[in-house]
């Protein structure tokens, strides 16, 4: 049923591949035939053909045709620079190899900037590789650049105007729908019984799930380093948090009417959320901003409720208001950019709002500069494979050696298992394609008209069938395409097909060896290390934050709050990037696996919750029985986070394990909530093991216990094993 709907709407993989194939073929063949037969310039014809093929066939830039065209416009100067560099570095083999290593690393490492640079990386690599091979002909640079620019301009026009793709909702529109659902939830909570019905709670949960990265098309994910992209990602996270807080808001105690101040606060949240949804849909900033909500939140926080149940609801309402304020500030930044930064409060949540674009780019790349980043690992692996292949091609005078490097680009994967499986299928396809190409070349006997007529339909079939049927079909058909194209550039024999297979074999072998030598397990091990580091940093943050609000009886901790929070942010960035790559890899064993996404979300909950707890203390620390219970609870949460980190850390957890999990100084892992320190049960209404909330507990106590409750739920989810998408082999 879903496949039929995709065919009708044109959004399935087959219609999308067909439209892209038409655009690519139109641009590539127009440039190739125009320069070769119209202008008599075979050099320009070659570069026009491969410029279009590189960024449309080899690259995987996400998005609609017009979105890809916008990316290609920005990449046009980069493409010309790479062609120029390759032309001059081809003077010696050692200079070409050095350029391949440096440029190969830089282009591959640019994937840290988001899915669009990552998708264009392979095509940009090819634009350097093609001119870096003999002959060394700097006098033809003008022809090479002319062909490159013409091929890319034709491709940009085709992507923008030929067979336009169906428009998909943007991330801002998805966020606006989720925020509008939050406004409806707030309106329902203003009315008796002041709790969400099951249907409303399900809608809120579905709205929050719609903003998960796995539910959003890759082109629409806000993954760039700029202010607006970061703020839009922050908006999605804040919308999910607001929906969760509204869904879990406790109802007033039975027989007691809700406090009017709480209802007023919910009304302000509803108005703020409705205005934020309008803003995200492009309706302009609503009048009033968040001043009313901020004022009501301050007055509510300054008035302590009389009974523990009322204080608990008051603390939950303050969390709802905090989430709504953060959501509005993030949406303002996402829509208006740095101009909205002057009104942000508190500023530390949006540290990126005041930094220049250059500083933001530097921050993104600097975080991933090191062997623990999957982007760094991928860049090193690719640069090594390309440099070795260029060395072999230069030293051994491999005919058409750039085909070997093209095989490295198209067949090397992030894990050795994936590369081996891909290479096996690709070699079979290349062999069959070489046999077919050799037969065509032998039968045509140099008749040019045969090649001229065959190239467009073959290219259309290659780019239409290959993305849908897999790498074997792609390599077979592309072998035919390059053979027919080169047969028009110079006289060839059937031996050209043999050379093509030899080059692909050499490139595949080098790619497999480099894949085994450089981080062969891809993101699998790195994700475990990154999540372990995140959970350990989160445990430190829990202890430091608790020490700040309940200092009595706690030992002096070595670090203040800001450095610990910064460490959580850095480790969270590493874990998110590793998780993003992990989702794209074929994992073994398939089936039930650890819920890595829950571990990543725990990092966000630690950061945001710690900020709310510190803001709620009001300068007065928690003391007495409330402080004792909070310290006990926080110590158990921190211990649970460290035990979960021990299980996630692949190298450290590789040794023998007991059936109950990893053991440490505190014994085997015991899920929080299934037993207190003395074997009692935890009362989720108070957050403390086996006790009710103290009568003199203040807002900071309830904010802290609500935070620790959410972390307890996260830990239970992390430690549970159940079927999840992270462990399945993508179909």
N, C-alpha and C positions, 0 to 999 in steps of 0.2 A: 504493500500500500504506500509506504513512504517512497519507494523507488518510483512508482507511477506518478506520485505527486511531484517529485523532483523533475521528472521528465516533462510534465505538463508546464511547470513553472520555469524550467530551464536552469535550475539551481543544482542539479545532480552533477556528479563527476564527469559523465559522458557529454552532456551539453556544454559544460564549461570547457572541457578539453577541446571539443570541436570548435568552439568560438575562438579559443586561443590559437588553435592550429591554423585557422583561416587567416587570422591577423598576421601570425608569424610568416606563413607562406607568402602572403601578399607583399609584406614589407621586404622580406629577404629576396624573393624572386624579382621584384620590381627593381631593386637596387642592383642585383647581380646582372640581370639581362640589360638593364639600361647602361651600365658602365661597360660591360663586356662587348655587347653587340652595337649599342648606340654610340658610345664615346670611344670605343676601342682601347679601354684602360683596364687590363686584367688585374692590376694591383688594386685599384679602387674597387673593382668588382669583388675581389676576394674579401676585402675588409668590409664592404657593405653587407655581404652575405653573412660573415661570421659575427659582425656587430649585432645584427638582428637576431641571429641564432643564439648568441651568448646570453643576452638579457631576456629573451623570450623562451628559448628552448632549454638551455642549460640552467638558467636561474629559476628560482621559485619565489618570485616576489608576490606576496599575498595581496589580496584585494581585488576589486573590480578593475576593468580595463582602464578607466579614467584614473583610479588611484595608482595603478602601476605606471601610467603615463606621467603622472606628477612626479613619481620617484625617479623615472628615467630622465626627466628634464634636469633634475638636480644632479644626476650622475653623469650627464654629458661632459662637463669639464673634467671629471675624474677619468672618464674613459679616454679622452684625448691625452691626458697626462700619462696614463699607463701605456698607451701606444707609443708615445714619444720616448718614455723611459726604456721600453723594450727594444725600440729601434737602435738606440745608442749603446745600450748595454750588451747587444749582440756582438760587439767587436771582438770579444774573447769569450771562451767557454767559462773561465773563472768569474768574469764579471757578470755574465748571464746567470750563473749559478748563485752568486751572491745576491743579485737583484731578485732572483726567484725566492730565495729564503727570506729576505727582508720584506719584500712586497707581499709574498704569500702569507707571512705571519700577520702583517698589518691589516690586510684585507680580511683575512679570516677572523682576526680579533675584533674587527668592527662589528661583529655579530652581537657583542655585548651592548650595543646601542639600541637593539630592538629587532623585531622580526623582519622589517624591510631591508635594513643593511645585511642581515644574515641571509635573506633570500637572494640578494643580488651578488653575494660574494663570489660564487663560482663563475658567473659570467664575467665579472671584473677581472678575475684571475686569468681567464682565457684571453682577454684583451691585452694583457701584458705578455702572456706566453707566446701568442701567435707571432709578434714581430721580434721576439727574442731569439728566434732560430735563424740560421743562415738562410738566404744570403744576407750579409751585413751591407745594407743599402740605405744609408742615411739620406741619400739624394732623392729617394722615393717617399720621404716622410710626408710631403705635401699630398701625394696621391693616397697614402695610407690614411691620413687624417680626413681627407675629403670623403673617402669611402666610409670611414667610421661614422662621421657626422651624418652623411646622407642615409646610411642604414639605420641609425638610431632615430633620426627625424622621421623617416618613413614608419618605423615601428611605433613611435610616439603617436603619430597621426592615426595609425591603424588601431592602436589600443584605445584611443579616445573616441573614435567615431565609427568604427566598423563593428557591427553586431554588438551593441552595448549590453553589458551584463545587467542582471536584475539587481536593483538597489537593495541593500540589507540595512537594518537599523544600526545606527552608530552606537558606540558605547555610551555616549551622553544621552541618547534617546532611551536606551535600556535603563540607564541609571534614573532618568526622569520617571519612567514607568514604576520602578521600584520605590522611588521617593513618594510618588503619588499614592501607592499602596500604603506606605507608612502614614501618610496624612489620613487616609481612610481608617487605619487602625487606631490612630490617636482620637479621631472623632468617635469611633465606637467605644473607646475606653472612657470617654466623657459621660457616657450614658450608662444607667443601671444595666446589668450587675457590675459594671466597671471591670470586666474581663472579656477577653476575646472569645467568641464562639469557635468551635472546632473548624468550621469552614473558613472563617476569617484567618485563623492561625495557619491553616494550610496554604491560603493564598499568600500570606506574608512569607512563609517558608519558601514557596515557589518563586516569589519575587526576589528573595535573597539569593537563591540558587542560580537564578538567571544571570547574575553578575559574576559567577565563578569563571575564571579564565578558560576552563575546559568547555564551558557552554558558549563562549564568545568566539566568533570567527577570528582567525589569527590577525587579519588586517585591522580589526577594530579594537584589539587589545591595546590599552595605553601603556606601552612598554618603553617609550623613548626617554631620554635623559632631560628633556626640557621641562620648564615650569608647568606648562599646560598639561603635558602628558603625565607628569608626576601628580599634579593636582587632580586630574581625572581619575587616576588609579586610587588616590586617596578618597575621592568622592564615592567610588564604588565600595570601598572598604567601610566607609562611614555609613553608607546606606544599609549595608548588610548588618552592621552593628546596631543601627537604630531599629531595624525591623526585629532583630533578636531581642533587644531590650523591651520593646513594646509587647512582643509575644510572651515574654516571661515576666511581665509586670505583675506582682502579686495583687490580688483583689483586697479591698478593705476587709477588716475582720467582720465576721458575721454579727449582725445586729448593730453595727456602728456605721454611720454615714461617712462618706469620704470627706476629708478636709477640703474646704473650698479653695485653699491655696494650691492644692495638688491639682484640682480640676482646672484652675486658671492656668497652671503650668502646662497641662496637657493641651489646652486650647491654644496656647502660644506655640507649642511644638507643632500642632496641626497647621497653624497659619504659616509658620516658618517652612515646614515641609512642602506645603502647597506652593509657596513662593519659590522654593528651590527647584521644584519640578518645572515650574514655568520658566525659570532662568535657564535650566538645562535644555529645554526645548527651543531655546532661541527667542523667547518672548521678552527679553530685557530684564534688568534687575527690578524686582518689586520694590515698591515704596516702603520705607521703614526699616529695611534690613533686619538685623537680629537684635536691635536695641531692646525691644519689649521682652523678648525671651531671655536675654541676658539679665535684664533687671529683675524679672520674676524669679529667675534661678538664684540670684544673689539674695533676694528677700526670703525665699524658701529655705535656703541653706542657713540663713541667720536666725531662723525661728525653729527651735528644737521641739519636736512633737512630744506629747506627754507620755505615751505608752510605747513599749518596745515594738509592738506590731506596727504602730503608726510610724515609728522611726525607720523601721525596715522598709516600709512602702515609700517613705520620704527619700531614703537613700536610693531606692530604685528609680524614683522619679527624677532625682538629680542626675543619675546616669543617663536616663532618656534625654534630658535637656542637654547634657554634655554632648551626646552623640549628635543631636540635632544642630547644635552650634558648630561642631567640627564639620558636619556635613555642609552647612551653609558656607562656611569659610572656604572649604575645599572647592565647592561649586563656583564661588566667586572667582577664585584663582584659575579654575579650569576655563571659565568663559572669558574673563577680562584679562587674564595674565598677570604680569607683575604689577600692573596698575592697582590691583585690589589688595596688595600686600600691606598697604599702610593701615588698613582697618582690621588686620588679623590680631586676634587675641585668644590664647597665648601664642607668641611667635615661635616658640621652640618646636611646636608640633609641625610647623611648616618652614623648617630651616632652609629649604630650597628656594623660598619665595624671593629672597634678597640677593641670591647669587647670580652672577652673569652667566650667559649660555656657555661661555668657555670654561668657567669654573664648574658648571654642572657636568659638562662632558668630561672634564678632567677627573671629577669625583667618580663618575661612573666607571671610567677606564681604570683609575687607580685602585678601586676596590677589587677589580678582577685581575690585577697584575700580580700573579703569583701562581705557584703550582697547584693550589687548592681550588682554583676557579676552573669550571668546566670550559669556559670560553678560552682561557689561556691554554688549557690542555688541547682543545681542538685546534687552536691556531698553531701550536708547536707540532702536533701530529701532521697537519696539512703541509706546513712549511718544510718539514723534514722529508716527507714523501715527494713533494714537488722538486726540492733541491736534489735529492738522490736521483730522481728520474731525469732531470735536466743534465746531471753529470754523466749518467750512463749514455744518454742520447748524444752528448757532445763528444765524449771520449770514444765511444764505439761507432760514431757517425751513423746513428740509427736513422734510416730513411723515414721522412715524415715523422720525426720524433715527437712533435707536438701532439700527435694522436695518443702517444703513451701518457703524456701529461694530462690530456683530456680524459683518459681512462681513470687516472688518479682522482681528478676532480669529480667525476660523475659516479665512481664506484666506491670510494673510501667512505666508510661510515664511522660512527663514534665508538663502536665496540668491535672487537675482533670477530665475534660470532656473526654480527650483521655483515661485516665486510666479506667474510668467507662465504656466506650464503649468497650475497649479492654477486660476488665475482664468479661463482660457479654458474649461476644462471646467465650472467652477462657473457661469459666465454662461449656458452652453448649458442646464445643468440648471435654473437659476433661471428662464430664459425659458419652458421647457416647463412647469415647475411653475406659473408665473404664468398661462400660458394655461389650464391645467387648473383652477387656483383661480378665475380669472375666470369660467370656464364654470359651475363649481359655484355660485358666488355669484349669477350671473345666473339660473340655473335654479331655485335654492332660493327666491329672492325674499323673503328674510328669514324663512323658516320655521325657527324655532328647533330643532324636533325633528330636522330633517335634520342640523344642525350637531352636536347632542348625540350623535347616533348615529354620525356619521362620525369624530369626533375620536379616540376610543381606537384603532380599527383603523388609522387613518392614522399616529398616533404610533407604534404598535407596528411598522408597516412601515418608517417612517422610521429608527428606531433599530436595527432588525434588518437592513435592507438596506444602509443608508448606509455603515456601517463596513466591510462586506464588498465592496460593489460600487464604492465610490469616491465622491469629492466631488461628481461630477455628480448621481448618484442621491440623495445626501444633501441637496443644495441643492434639488432638484426636490421631494422629499417634504416637506422642512421648510417650504418655501414654502406647500404645501398645509396643513400643520399650523398655522402661525401665522395664515393667513387664516381657517381654520375657528375657531380659538380667539378671534381678535379679533371675528369676526362674532357671537359670543355675548356679548361685553362691551358692544358698542354697535352701532347700525344701520350697515351698510356696503353698498357697491355693488361691482360688479366692478372699479372703479377702484382698490380696495385692492391688487389683484394688480399693477397697473401701478406703484403706488407702491413696492411691494416690489422689483420689478425695478430701478427707478430707484435706490433706496437701495443695493442690492447693487452696481450698476454704479459708483456714486460711491465706495463704500467700497473696491471692488476697484481702481479707478484710483488712489486715494490710496495704498493699500497697495503697488501696483507702483512708484509714483514714489518713495516712501520706501525701498523695497527697493533701488532703483537708487542712491539717494543715500547710503545708510548701509550700508557694507560689503557690496556686492552679491554677492561671491563666498563669503560665509558663512565657514565654518571652513576652507576650502581653503587660502587664503593664510595665515590665522592659524596653522594647524597647521604649515606650513612654517617660519614665523618661530619658533614655540614650540619645535619640535624643534631648529632651529638653535641657539637660545639654550641649550637643554638640553645639546646635544652640546659646545658651547663651554665651558659650565660644567663638564661632565664632563672635558674635556681639562685644564682648570685643576686639577681635583681630582686627576687622575692625576699631574700634575707635582708638586703640593704634597705628596701622600701619599708619592710616591717620594722627595722631598727629605727627608721626615721619617725614613724608614727607611734611606736610603742617602745621607747628606748630603755625603760627600766629593766634591769636584770639581764640585758643582752650584752655579750662581750663586744668590745670595740671592733668594728669591722675595718678592714684595711682601705676600702675605697668608698668615696662618696657616691651619691646616686648618679650624677651625669656620666662619669666614665663607664659605669656598668651598663647604663642604658645605651650608650654609644656602642658598646661591644655587642649588645643584643641586636642593634640595628645592622651592624656589619655582618654578623653571623646569619641574620635573617636574610640579607641580600644574597649571601652565598648559597643558603639552603634553597631559596626560591629559584635561583638560576639553575642549580643542579636538578631540582624537581621538574623544571620546565623541560630540560633535556631528557630526563628519565622517562617522561611520558611519551617521548617520540621514539624510544628505543624498544626493541624486542627483548622482553625480559624472560629469564628462565630461572626457576620453574614458573610456569603460568598458573593462574588460578589464585587462591586466597593469598593475600599478602598484607603487609603492614600498611596502615593508613597514614602515608607520609603527609598527605595534605592536612590532616589533623595536627601533626607536629608543627608544620609551618604556620598554621593559624594560631597555634599556642604562642608563638613568638609575638604576633600582633596583639593577642590578648594580654600578654605580660606587659608590653609597652604601654598600651592605652590604659589598662587597669592601674598600673603603677602611677601614671600621671593623675588619674582621678583620685586615687587614695591620697597622694601627697597634697592635692588641692583641697581635699575635704578636711584636713586636720586643723586648719584655722589657727595655727600657732600654738595650740594646746595639745600636748602628747596624750596618748591613751595611757591610763594608769590603773592599778588595782587588778581585780579579777579579770576585767575585760582584757587588759594587756597580757596577763598570763595565758589566757585562752588563745588570744590571737598569736602569741609567740609559738605556742604548741602547735597550732594549726599550720602556721607558716613553715615551721621546721619540718612537718610531715610532708607538705607540698614540695618543699625544696628537695627533700630526700627522694621523693617519688620522681621528680624531674631528673635527678642525677642517676637514678636507677634506669629510667627510660633512656637516658643518654648512653648508659653502658650497653644497653641492648642494641641501640641503633648504631653504635660505633663498630663498623664491620671488622677492622683488623683486631681490635681489642676483644671483640666478642667471638672471635674465631676459634678460641680454645674450647675445652670441654665445658659443658653447661649441665646444671642440674635440671630435672624436669620442671622445676618451678621457676626457672629463669636464672639470670645472673645473680650471683651472691656477692656481697660486699661486707663491710663492717657491720651493717645493720641487718644482714640476713637476706633471704630471698625477697623478691618483689611481692608486695601485697597491695592490690588495688585500693586506692583511697576510697573511703566510704563503706568498706566491708569489714572494718574493725578498727577501733581506736588503739592508742598505745597500751591500754589495759584490756583490750578485747571488746570494748563497748562499741556501740554503733554511733555513726555520726548523724547528728540532727541537722538536716539541710536547711531548716528554717533559721538556725542560729549560726551555722558554720563551725561550731565547736564540737568536739567529741562528747556526746552524751549530756550536754547541758543546754539550758535555755539562755537567751540573751540576758546579760545583767541589766538591772533596772536603770543604772546610771550610765549605760553605754551611749556614746555620742555618735554623730554622723560618720566620723572617721572609722569607728568600729564596724558599722554596717557596710560602709563602702569597701573596707578591707575584706570582710567576710564574704561579701558578694563577689569580689574579685577572686578570692581563693576558692570559692565554690565553682566558679567558671573554669578555673585551672584544674580543679579536681575532676570535673566532667571531661576536660580535654585529656587528662592523663588516662582516665578509664577508656576513652576512645582510642588513644594511641596504643595502649597495651592489648586491646582486643584484637583478635585475628578474624577477619571475615573477607569474603570475596569483594574485591575492589578493582576499579579500572586500572590502578597503577600496576597490577600484576598480570594483566592480560596481554596477550600478543595482539597488536592491532590487526584488524581484519582489512 
